[in-house]
Amino acid sequence: MIKERNTGSSGITIRGFTIDGNREGNTNVVSGKGYYNLIHLSSCQNIKVYNMYLTNNHGDGLKTNKCTNVEFYDNEIYLLGHEGLYASSCSDVEAYGNIITCRTNSGLRLYNTNRASFHDNVITSEGSGGAGIEIQKYNTPSMDDIEVYNNVIYKTALAGIWIFGSGSYSVSTANVYVHHNQIYDTGTKTSNSIIGGIVSNGFGGLIENNVIDGAYGAGIVQKTVYSPAPSGSGFVLTIRNNILSNSRSSSGGGSGYGINNELSGTHSFILQNNCVYGNAGGDSRNVQLSDSDLKVDPQFADRNSHDYHLKSKAGRWNGKSWVTDSTSSLCIDAGYSASDYSKESQDNGGRINIGTYGNTKYASKSGTTEVVTNQAPVMNSIPDAAVKIGKSLTFTVSASDAEGDSLSYSASNLPTGAAFDSKSGVFSWTPAVGQEGTYSVTFMVSDGKLTDSATATINVSKQEDTSKQEDPSIITGEIYDNRLREASPDIVYQSSSFIDVGAMSIGRYRDIMWFDLSEYADSEEISNATLSLYWYYPAGKTRPEDTVIEIYRPADSWNPDYVSWNKKDKGVSWKNAGGDWYDRNGVLQGSTPYATITIKGSILPDNSYYELDVTDLVNEYISGKYDNTGFLIKAHTENNNYIAFYSSDCGYENQKPKLTVTEEGSVNQVDVQPIDVTVSGAKDNRLREASAENVYQSSTYIDVGALSGVSRYRDLMQFDLSEYADHSGVNSATLSLYWYYPSEKSRSEDTVIEIYRPADSWNPDYVSWNKKDKRVSWKNAGGDWYDRNGVLQGSTPYATMTIKGSDLPDNSYHEIDVTDLVSEYVSGKYDNTGFLIKARTENNNYIAFYSSEAGSENQRPKLNLQLKQ
């Protein structure tokens, strides 16, 4: 459909629109036979194809033949008739940031192409299709500079990655480097022989730090499955630092080995420090595991949700912050001794981790959390409660413990009929007739050695009719959810495994969803309805803008078999493309949503549910005020804030959207959210004048002041305050920093630490003395800030603390009162840009505190809040 005007053309850019191949209108054409490629370029140079939506044809998305310098990125490829990208006899090819759903062949393919890299792509299949990535060589052209990394490849019909050669050529001309990929559940077409995690023949190279989990046939296999293997021998693959787990048997691919060599006469493996576990057919076939390989459970954080971080007592990244586990994976610090580990955060044990996060900043940490002197647990306050005879009262008693000890609870003076769970702290009671009155119940918490207690007063009043009591229930009837996609406005997305909101450069995304509420037609009112959506994408990637999700009432009924961006039913258009809706004030296309939730652009998907309170809208439906037309889901602003949730067709029951309904009068819940809150998990970066372009994101310390003849030092720090936006105010906010350096050494000047408000948001992946984001400079080197009077680069700080030059570090927390600045953030007066921390004078007064990357939880920065009720 698009081709070059002249052979030898250079500087071709194709971006920002949709090409739909009208597959249904071309039934006389056979898919994959070279007909109707959407873009086909030959003998061209310097090509860029990005931000495109390519769909629904009988050929390739982009085919390049004898081209050089090809970039293919940030595209969405959906159900083509051949490859998403097919580079044949090309050089210098790069494909990244693409989302690809295969239908016929592979997502990305190389044929006799060199100096190529495929990275940071997400590739899957929808029922049919081929391999995720296909690398093919025939005869003499060199393919010795091929790199495949940081991709997520899952549920492809054939192999996750298929590498193969044929003909006659030197071994040295065929080499691949495959690393840091997540490959899971691949090879779903189990009767085919081209299945597995990685299938290879005719190539040498290095395959390291991948996770290959749940593949059909084998995790990694060398075998001939298509064309005859190349002549000759000496093809060696080094398999290093990989996790090969839970391979499954299949009729076409074999019994489900971790690693398998069916070409042992001409091909071989070198195995170094891999982990093999739970493979149906066994750990290996026709290859001997090395002494450095592990045969243990890798202890994934959450295999069911495909979170392949390794559990760690010392620290594991959960997508938002570092958390600790009760056990540590044996794959930590178990990698190849000569592998680079410099990108792993401290404490990294001086050795790379096995698995996909080895030698990355998200590698799980070594060792254990530091043992400290035991402190008593602290019981959170318990408000007085009131309940009527015959109605249920439940609340949860909770406490905090500085060491994170396991806590148990007990209660005294329990009323007759009341129950209390000593493990969960849940109190429940339904008073019977005759139990009117006032009761005092004392609750106690213990860490096994020390205790704390609190007393709650419960007032019980006369009986009321309890005939309408119900437990909270999840809607189990019919559920419909459809994607609405602006870039393909007439396509019906009824069976996608995900729903999405926000926008990319190619267009906006919305969703429409419907639950069957007929069982509640006789209910007078419900007390609560919660819509839960499971957030999973974009994995490991922040967005430039926040995504504020909003719920509206669709203005009319819609047909899930035909609804799209343009139409609500077959032959029936929306009045407004993208859907017609009413807001909670009854305004058509209004902007006051029934429900909203904010997902910060800086937050990474954590593979968990996010909840929206849709009680008001559901009540309008069950009362009969309006017909149930479901939910229209969109982002408040639709710009650079694309995110995706799993849909009702995702295949996993515990990831599908759900609507939880509680009928009126079922339970009287007591809000026992603590008044005192400790916020941890700060983002903190050092700013160092002497290395003004360096990013210091993973240092174990932050520092202020100056060293004579060297430079000045400042810091940026930000805590997540989003969950406190609904509180009426902040009584106090205290920033605690743990001072430890310079040990046993005084300074010639006092260090007066000051806190200011950063003038703009900043990116922890790129912020430095000179820059606040990638290629975005501060107006003032060393950071832009406002003081408490709103003066840019002003000198009246929000908070200050003096550490005398004569004082020595005491290895304890030092506190700064930041109440005024935190109140401005929580109230919404200003966006939360965190704290800029500097010394008033910067001269011979250098000191350092532990950062959020410190090995001990009890030394990291923390923000203690006291919130108003």
Secondary structure, DSSP 4 states (H G I P E B T S, - for coil): -EE-SSTT-EEEEEES-EEE--GGG-TTS-TTSS---SEEEES-EEEEEES-EEES-SS-SEEEES-EEEEEES-EEES-SS-SEEEES-EEEEEES-EEEESSS-SEEEES-EEEEEES-EEEESSS---SEEEEEESSS-EEEEEEES-EEES-SS-SEEEEEESS--GGGEEEEEES-EEES----TTSSS-SSEEEES-EEEEES-EEES-BSEEEEE---SSPPPSS--EEEEEES-EEE--B-BTTTBS-EEEEES-TTTEEEEEES-EEE--TTEEEESSPPPTT-B-S---EEEGGGTEEEEP-SS-EE-SSSEE--SS--TTTT-S-TTS--TTSPSS-TTSPPSSTTTTSTTPPPPS-PPP------EEPP---EEEETTSEEEEE--EE-TT----EEEEESPPTT-EE-TTT-EEEE-PPTT--EEEEEEEEEESSS-EEEEEEEEEEE-----TT----EE--S-EEEEEEETTSTT--BSS-SEEEEEEETTEEEEEEEEE--GGGTT-S-EEEEEEEEEEEESTT---SS-EEEEEEEESS---TTT--SSEEETTEE-SSTT--EE-TT--BT-S--SEEEEE-TTPPP-SEEEEEE-HHHHHHHHTTSS----EEEEESS-SS--EEEE-TTSS-GGGS-EEEEEETTSEEE-----SEEEE---EEEEEEGGGTT--BSS-SEEEEEEETTTEEEEEEEE---GGGTTSS-EEEEEEEEEEEESTT---SS-EEEEEEEESS---TTT--SSEEETTEE-SSTT--EE-TT--BT-S--SEEEEE-TTPPP-SEEEEEE-HHHHHHHHTTSS----EEEEESS-SS--EEEE-TTSS-GGGS-EEEEEE--
